[in-house]
Amino acid sequence: MNRLWLACLATLLAAAPPQDFDKSKHPWTKWKEGSYAKLKMSTEMGEMKQEGSITYTLTKLTDKDFTVSTAVEAAGNTHDDAETEEFPTKAGEETLTVDGKKFECVIWKSKGTRGGSESETKVWVPKGKDFALKITTTGGQEVSFTAVKLGEKVKVMEKEFDCVRLEGTIGQGGSDMKATIWTHPSIPGGMMKGEMKLKAGEQEGTITLELVEMKAEKK
């Protein structure tokens, strides 16, 4: 279950190009290689409670794609993975309404590869902005997120940020799980917080993420 959530997050973190693709505004390509974001991970399922962490690091940046590695530490074990994402191409335009405001969005499409599996992600970005209002992913896991709140205040690392809150589902094998993420463009990858609802039989639980450390060096 954790690995599905982590794979989805890596895809979401790679997704939010500006109107005219510009590496200096993308949530990963505007940073130098070696920039990272570390999030505390807390899992609760019934009587079980577990603490760990996830670290996302920009390990490679070329003129056509970039690679983000994922290091997960939990229960005394470490799991490493990586995803390579192509630079996005424009796939259309659509107007979305969030918080009672209408936004003319550019739809960006990109392909990624993770562990030999391919995926396609579409991201709806307001013209002239550097944040996403809608995200969908197909291939491996089915992801659908839509922004429900803009400028929501989130406090992490003793600082307060005005974040975009997106809610949606992560699905695989016919099972959908509800999740919420909070994003901000000043963080490598954009992830501030995340929460996913779990269910196994009659048991319910959550996985929560919160930014605790980062290295953000602009190019």
NUVEXFI-539052 format. One record per residue: residue in one letter; x, y, z of N, C-alpha, C, CB in turn. Coordinates in pm, whole numbers, padded with zeros to 5 digits, always signed. Glycine has a CB too. Layout:
AXYZXYZXYZXYZ...
! end
This chain:
M+00083-00120+00000+00000+00000+00000+00087+00125+00000-00094+00001+00121N+00191+00126+00087+00279+00242+00092+00345+00269-00042+00385+00222+00197R+00386+00163-00113+00459+00182-00238+00371+00246-00344+00513+00048-00289L+00240+00213-00345+00148+00277-00439+00142+00426-00412+00007+00214-00429W+00128+00463-00286+00122+00604-00245+00251+00674-00285+00099+00616-00094L+00365+00610-00262+00493+00673-00291+00514+00690-00441+00608+00591-00232A+00475+00590-00519+00489+00601-00664+00401+00713-00718+00453+00468-00732C+00280+00723-00664+00191+00830-00706+00250+00966-00673+00054+00814-00642L+00303+00982-00552+00358+01111-00511+00473+01153-00599+00403+01105-00367A+00557+01057-00636+00671+01093-00722+00621+01149-00855+00761+00970-00746T+00513+01090-00907+00455+01140-01032+00397+01279-01013+00347+01044-01083L+00324+01300-00904+00263+01430-00879+00368+01538-00861+00174+01425-00757L+00476+01505-00794+00581+01604-00768+00652+01645-00894+00679+01550-00669A+00641+01563-00998+00709+01597-01124+00619+01675-01218+00759+01472-01192A+00503+01716-01170+00402+01763-01263+00355+01904-01238+00287+01674-01259A+00408+02005-01290+00345+02137-01279+00421+02239-01361+00337+02182-01134P+00425+02222-01494+00499+02315-01577+00427+02448-01591+00522+02256-01713P+00498+02557-01615+00434+02685-01639+00373+02693-01778+00534+02797-01620Q+00310+02808-01810+00236+02820-01936+00324+02791-02057+00175+02959-01948D+00435+02863-02071+00531+02836-02177+00646+02766-02108+00578+02968-02253F+00667+02638-02141+00757+02558-02059+00891+02628-02040+00779+02421-02122D+00924+02649-01915+01043+02722-01875+01103+02649-01757+01010+02872-01839K+01223+02595-01777+01286+02516-01671+01306+02595-01543+01418+02463-01720S+01311+02727-01552+01334+02808-01433+01211+02819-01343+01379+02946-01473K+01094+02768-01389+00972+02774-01309+00917+02637-01273+00868+02852-01382H+00969+02532-01334+00921+02397-01308+00959+02355-01165+00978+02297-01412P+00874+02276-01096+00900+02239-00957+01026+02157-00934+00785+02165-00903W+01082+02098-01041+01210+02029-01026+01320+02092-01109+01195+01883-01065T+01292+02126-01234+01401+02169-01322+01454+02308-01292+01355+02165-01465K+01387+02383-01204+01441+02514-01166+01550+02502-01060+01329+02604-01114W+01568+02380-01007+01668+02358-00903+01792+02289-00959+01609+02276-00788K+01902+02301-00886+02024+02231-00924+02014+02084-00887+02147+02296-00856E+02088+02001-00958+02096+01860-00921+02145+01850-00776+02190+01781-01018G+02087+01759-00701+02120+01745-00560+02020+01813-00468+02256+01800-00535S+01934+01898-00522+01829+01959-00441+01730+01851-00398+01756+02073-00520Y+01675+01864-00276+01588+01757-00226+01484+01812-00129+01672+01649-00159A+01385+01729-00103+01284+01755-00001+01264+01626+00078+01148+01804-00064K+01274+01637+00211+01255+01521+00299+01126+01540+00378+01377+01502+00394L+01041+01438+00377+00914+01445+00448+00904+01334+00551+00797+01436+00349K+00856+01370+00669+00828+01270+00771+00704+01192+00730+00808+01336+00912M+00708+01060+00746+00595+00974+00710+00544+00903+00833+00636+00873+00600S+00416+00917+00861+00353+00851+00975+00239+00763+00924+00300+00954+01079T+00243+00636+00963+00140+00541+00920+00066+00488+01042+00203+00424+00840E-00066+00492+01037-00150+00435+01143-00252+00342+01080-00220+00546+01226M-00257+00219+01131-00352+00120+01080-00395+00033+01196-00290+00033+00964G-00517+00055+01247-00558-00017+01365-00469+00018+01482-00557-00168+01339E-00411-00084+01545-00320-00062+01658-00177-00035+01613-00322-00182+01751M-00152-00050+01486-00016-00034+01434+00015+00112+01404+00004-00119+01309K+00130+00158+01456+00178+00293+01427+00324+00283+01385+00162+00388+01550Q+00360+00353+01280+00497+00344+01227+00543+00481+01179+00505+00241+01112E+00667+00515+01212+00726+00641+01168+00838+00612+01068+00781+00721+01290G+00853+00701+00973+00959+00686+00874+00978+00817+00801+00927+00573+00775S+01040+00810+00685+01062+00931+00606+01071+00897+00458+01189+01004+00652I+01048+00998+00375+01065+00988+00231+01149+01107+00187+00927+00983+00155T+01252+01081+00109+01334+01189+00056+01333+01184-00096+01480+01180+00110Y+01292+01295-00157+01292+01308-00303+01409+01396-00343+01156+01368-00354T+01493+01347-00435+01614+01419-00476+01622+01428-00627+01739+01351-00419L+01652+01548-00677+01677+01566-00820+01817+01515-00849+01660+01716-00864T+01827+01399-00912+01957+01337-00934+02014+01359-01073+01947+01190-00908K+01926+01393-01169+01976+01413-01306+01885+01510-01380+01985+01279-01381L+01946+01603-01453+01871+01699-01533+01940+01718-01667+01858+01834-01459T+01867+01689-01776+01921+01704-01911+01839+01810-01985+01922+01569-01988D+01862+01822-02115+01786+01920-02193+01651+01865-02240+01867+01964-02314K+01616+01741-02201+01488+01684-02243+01412+01612-02132+01510+01590-02356D+01481+01576-02023+01412+01507-01914+01488+01527-01782+01397+01357-01945F+01432+01472-01676+01496+01480-01545+01461+01355-01466+01452+01609-01468T+01543+01324-01366+01523+01205-01283+01516+01244-01137+01635+01102-01306V+01413+01196-01070+01395+01218-00926+01405+01084-00856+01259+01288-00896S+01497+01073-00761+01511+00949-00683+01428+00959-00557+01660+00922-00649T+01382+00843-00510+01300+00835-00389+01367+00740-00291+01156+00789-00422A+01396+00788-00171+01453+00703-00066+01354+00696+00050+01592+00759-00017V+01304+00577+00077+01205+00556+00181+01269+00482+00298+01082+00477+00127E+01259+00540+00417+01308+00475+00538+01190+00443+00628+01412+00566+00612A+01174+00315+00662+01064+00273+00748+01098+00139+00811+00932+00263+00667A+01066+00125+00939+01087+00000+01012+01231-00049+01001+00992-00107+00962G+01326+00043+00999+01466+00006+00994+01517-00033+00858+01490-00104+01086N+01433-00023+00757+01473-00058+00620+01471+00065+00530+01380-00168+00564T+01550+00058+00422+01554+00165+00324+01523+00110+00186+01691+00236+00324H+01433+00176+00116+01398+00135-00021+01425+00252-00114+01249+00090-00030D+01503+00227-00219+01538+00330-00316+01470+00303-00450+01691+00338-00334D+01425+00408-00513+01362+00399-00644+01387+00529-00718+01208+00370-00631A+01350+00535-00844+01370+00658-00922+01270+00663-01036+01514+00666-00977E+01236+00784-01077+01147+00805-01191+01207+00909-01283+01005+00847-01145T+01207+00879-01412+01252+00974-01514+01130+01030-01585+01350+00907-01615E+01122+01163-01592+01007+01231-01650+01052+01317-01767+00935+01317-01544E+00983+01304-01880+01012+01389-01995+00960+01530-01971+00951+01330-02123F+01021+01629-02036+00965+01763-02031+00827+01760-02097+01059+01866-02102P+00730+01834-02045+00593+01827-02095+00572+01898-02227+00499+01885-01994T+00466+01857-02296+00423+01923-02420+00278+01966-02403+00440+01829-02544K+00240+02072-02472+00104+02125-02460+00004+02031-02526+00095+02265-02523A-00106+02001-02453-00207+01909-02504-00344+01974-02521-00219+01790-02412G-00356+02102-02486-00484+02170-02501-00503+02279-02397-00597+02071-02492E-00625+02331-02389-00660+02434-02291-00799+02406-02236-00654+02576-02355E-00824+02450-02112-00955+02432-02050-00969+02533-01936-00973+02286-01997T-01091+02581-01913-01118+02672-01803-01170+02594-01683-01221+02781-01845L-01105+02611-01568-01145+02544-01444-01187+02649-01342-01030+02457-01388T-01280+02610-01253-01325+02699-01146-01283+02642-01012-01478+02717-01151V-01208+02721-00935-01162+02681-00802-01184+02797-00706-01011+02638-00805D-01240+02769-00590-01265+02875-00491-01352+02987-00549-01133+02932-00441G-01441+02952-00640-01528+03051-00701-01463+03138-00807-01582+03138-00596K-01338+03106-00841-01267+03183-00943-01242+03097-01066-01134+03237-00886K-01253+03159-01183-01227+03088-01308-01082+03109-01351-01324+03134-01418F-01020+03000-01397-00882+03005-01443-00872+02943-01581-00788+02933-01343E-00814+03017-01675-00785+02961-01806-00655+02881-01794-00772+03073-01916C-00666+02751-01818-00552+02662-01795-00496+02605-01925-00593+02549-01704V-00367+02581-01924-00301+02504-02029-00291+02361-01978-00159+02563-02066I-00326+02265-02063-00313+02124-02027-00180+02073-02080-00432+02039-02085W-00097+02024-01989+00036+01973-02026+00039+01822-02011+00146+02038-01940K+00103+01756-02106+00113+01610-02106+00259+01569-02104+00040+01550-02228S+00291+01470-02020+00428+01419-02016+00427+01269-01988+00511+01493-01908K+00534+01204-02027+00548+01060-02005+00663+01034-01908+00572+00985-02138G+00644+00932-01825+00746+00897-01728+00772+00748-01725+00707+00946-01591T+00887+00711-01670+00923+00570-01656+00972+00546-01514+01032+00529-01760R+00914+00446-01449+00951+00412-01312+00952+00261-01298+00854+00476-01210G+01069+00205-01268+01080+00061-01250+01036-00019-01371+01000+00019-01133G+01059+00034-01491+01021-00036-01612+00878-00013-01656+01044-00180-01595S+00798+00055-01573+00659+00083-01607+00646+00226-01659+00567+00062-01484E+00564+00242-01763+00544+00374-01822+00412+00434-01775+00547+00365-01975S+00410+00566-01765+00288+00636-01725+00274+00763-01807+00290+00668-01573E+00153+00815-01812+00126+00941-01880+00051+01032-01783+00045+00920-02012T+00103+01152-01767+00044+01248-01674-00003+01372-01748+00144+01287-01565K-00123+01420-01712-00174+01546-01764-00193+01642-01647-00308+01526-01843V-00152+01767-01668-00158+01867-01563-00223+01994-01617-00016+01898-01508W-00319+02048-01543-00388+02171-01580-00325+02286-01500-00543+02161-01553V-00257+02378-01569-00186+02488-01504-00244+02622-01550-00034+02481-01534P-00286+02710-01458-00337+02841-01498-00232+02920-01576-00381+02922-01375K-00276+02991-01677-00183+03069-01758-00108+03171-01671-00257+03141-01873G+00023+03173-01685+00106+03266-01611+00137+03223-01469+00041+03397-01608K+00091+03106-01426+00114+03058-01290+00208+02938-01290-00020+03020-01222D+00251+02897-01170+00342+02784-01159+00290+02678-01063+00480+02832-01113F+00155+02663-01056+00096+02559-00973-00014+02489-01052+00040+02618-00842A-00044+02365-01012-00143+02283-01083-00278+02291-01015-00096+02138-01091L-00385+02290-01096-00521+02285-01045-00586+02149-01066-00605+02392-01111K-00529+02069-01154-00582+01935-01178-00469+01847-01229-00701+01938-01280I-00468+01721-01185-00364+01626-01225-00429+01490-01248-00251+01617-01117T-00399+01426-01361-00442+01289-01384-00323+01207-01434-00559+01284-01487T-00319+01082-01393-00213+00991-01437-00273+00857-01473-00104+00975-01328T-00229+00799-01584-00270+00665-01624-00146+00580-01648-00359+00669-01752G-00161+00449-01627-00049+00358-01645+00009+00320-01510+00059+00420-01733G-00006+00192-01470+00043+00150-01338-00058+00182-01230+00175+00216-01306Q-00070+00309-01196-00172+00353-01103-00256+00462-01168-00110+00402-00972E-00385+00465-01133-00474+00568-01184-00484+00679-01080-00616+00509-01218V-00454+00800-01120-00452+00914-01027-00541+01024-01080-00308+00966-01007S-00619+01085-00991-00702+01199-01029-00709+01295-00910-00844+01154-01073F-00654+01416-00928-00655+01518-00823-00707+01649-00879-00513+01537-00763T-00785+01721-00798-00838+01851-00837-00821+01949-00721-00987+01841-00879A-00780+02071-00751-00764+02173-00647-00900+02213-00591-00691+02297-00703V-00909+02223-00459-01033+02263-00393-01015+02391-00312-01083+02151-00303K-00890+02431-00288-00865+02551-00209-00733+02614-00250-00865+02518-00059L-00734+02746-00266-00613+02821-00296-00575+02906-00174-00632+02911-00421G-00446+02925-00154-00401+03010-00043-00431+02954+00094-00462+03143-00055E-00440+02821+00107-00464+02761+00238-00334+02761+00318-00521+02617+00224K-00339+02815+00439-00217+02830+00519-00177+02698+00582-00238+02936+00628V-00051+02661+00560+00006+02538+00615+00138+02573+00683+00026+02429+00504K+00156+02527+00806+00279+02555+00879+00366+02431+00885+00248+02605+01022V+00485+02441+00829+00585+02334+00836+00721+02397+00860+00585+02248+00705M+00808+02325+00927+00944+02373+00954+00941+02514+01014+01027+02372+00824E+00841+02539+01101+00826+02665+01173+00801+02785+01081+00949+02691+01256K+00752+02757+00960+00716+02864+00867+00575+02839+00814+00818+02872+00750E+00508+02947+00777+00372+02935+00724+00372+02964+00575+00276+03030+00798F+00302+02879+00499+00297+02891+00354+00152+02897+00308+00371+02774+00287D+00127+02973+00201-00004+02973+00136-00004+02867+00028-00039+03115+00076C-00074+02758+00053-00064+02640-00033-00190+02617-00117-00037+02517+00051V-00173+02538-00221-00285+02485-00298-00319+02348-00241-00252+02476-00453R-00447+02329-00205-00490+02197-00156-00563+02124-00268-00581+02211-00030L-00513+02004-00300-00575+01921-00403-00627+01793-00338-00475+01888-00516E-00746+01751-00377-00805+01628-00326-00837+01536-00443-00933+01658-00244G-00827+01405-00416-00857+01311-00523-00842+01168-00480-00770+01337-00641T-00817+01082-00578-00806+00939-00553-00682+00881-00620-00931+00866-00601I-00633+00774-00559-00524+00695-00615-00578+00553-00626-00393+00702-00526G-00569+00494-00745-00628+00363-00762-00535+00266-00833-00754+00373-00838Q-00550+00139-00799-00478+00032-00866-00552-00098-00840-00329+00023-00818G-00573-00174-00946-00641-00302-00930-00785-00289-00884-00566-00386-00833G-00852-00180-00925-00993-00163-00891-01018-00107-00754-01061-00292-00903S-00912-00070-00680-00927-00016-00546-00885+00131-00546-00845-00096-00444D-00978+00221-00507-00948+00363-00501-00931+00408-00357-01059+00445-00569M-00830+00491-00333-00804+00545-00200-00806+00697-00207-00669+00494-00145K-00871+00759-00110-00879+00905-00107-00750+00964-00054-00999+00950-00021A-00709+01077-00113-00586+01142-00070-00597+01292-00087-00465+01088-00149T-00517+01364-00008-00509+01510-00014-00362+01551-00013-00586+01576+00104I-00326+01649-00096-00190+01701-00095-00194+01853-00089-00111+01653-00220W-00092+01911-00026-00075+02056-00018+00057+02090-00086-00078+02107+00131T+00053+02183-00181+00172+02212-00260+00209+02360-00253+00151+02171-00405H+00340+02387-00274+00391+02524-00277+00514+02527-00366+00424+02577-00133P+00529+02628-00455+00639+02629-00552+00777+02656-00495+00611+02730-00654S+00789+02692-00368+00921+02721-00311+00995+02596-00264+00908+02817-00197I+00929+02480-00274+00986+02354-00227+01025+02269-00347+00886+02279-00136P+01145+02208-00349+01178+02115-00457+01070+02008-00470+01316+02050-00433G+01006+02001-00585+00896+01908-00605+00761+01963-00566+00922+01785-00530G+00759+02062-00476+00635+02128-00440+00558+02072-00323+00548+02128-00554M+00595+01953-00272+00515+01887-00169+00541+01945-00030+00543+01739-00169M+00433+01993+00036+00441+02040+00173+00386+01936+00270+00364+02172+00188K+00268+01885+00238+00202+01786+00323+00120+01692+00235+00111+01855+00429G+00090+01576+00290+00005+01482+00219-00067+01391+00317+00086+01400+00121E-00183+01342+00278-00259+01249+00362-00336+01153+00274-00355+01325+00458M-00327+01025+00307-00398+00923+00231-00476+00833+00325-00299+00840+00146K-00600+00806+00292-00685+00718+00371-00668+00574+00326-00834+00761+00360L-00648+00485+00422-00628+00343+00393-00746+00261+00444-00497+00293+00456K-00768+00146+00379-00869+00053+00426-00829-00088+00389-01008+00088+00367A-00826-00175+00489-00793-00316+00468-00896-00399+00545-00646-00350+00515G-00993-00454+00473-01101-00524+00541-01184-00426+00621-01047-00635+00631E-01197-00453+00752-01272-00364+00840-01184-00256+00901-01339-00443+00949Q-01055-00265+00881-00963-00168+00940-00943-00046+00850-00829-00233+00968E-00935+00069+00914-00907+00192+00841-00784+00259+00901-01028+00287+00845G-00714+00334+00818-00594+00400+00866-00555+00517+00777-00479+00302+00874T-00441+00577+00807-00393+00691+00729-00241+00686+00714-00435+00822+00795I-00195+00744+00606-00053+00776+00588-00045+00928+00576+00010+00703+00461T+00036+00991+00660+00052+01136+00653+00197+01171+00626+00003+01203+00783L+00217+01278+00552+00350+01327+00517+00361+01474+00555+00379+01306+00366E+00480+01515+00599+00504+01656+00632+00649+01691+00607+00465+01686+00779L+00671+01801+00538+00807+01845+00507+00884+01876+00635+00804+01969+00416V+01006+01820+00648+01088+01844+00767+01228+01895+00732+01099+01717+00849E+01267+01881+00605+01403+01923+00567+01407+01940+00415+01510+01819+00614M+01489+02035+00369+01503+02050+00224+01633+02121+00191+01384+02127+00165K+01675+02102+00067+01788+02174+00010+01741+02226-00124+01918+02083-00004A+01730+02357-00137+01673+02417-00257+01772+02515-00317+01539+02488-00225E+01852+02468-00412+01950+02552-00479+01903+02580-00621+02090+02485-00479K+01874+02707-00650+01830+02742-00784+01947+02744-00880+01759+02877-00783K+01914+02716-01008+02016+02715-01112+02062+02857-01143+01964+02647-01239
! end
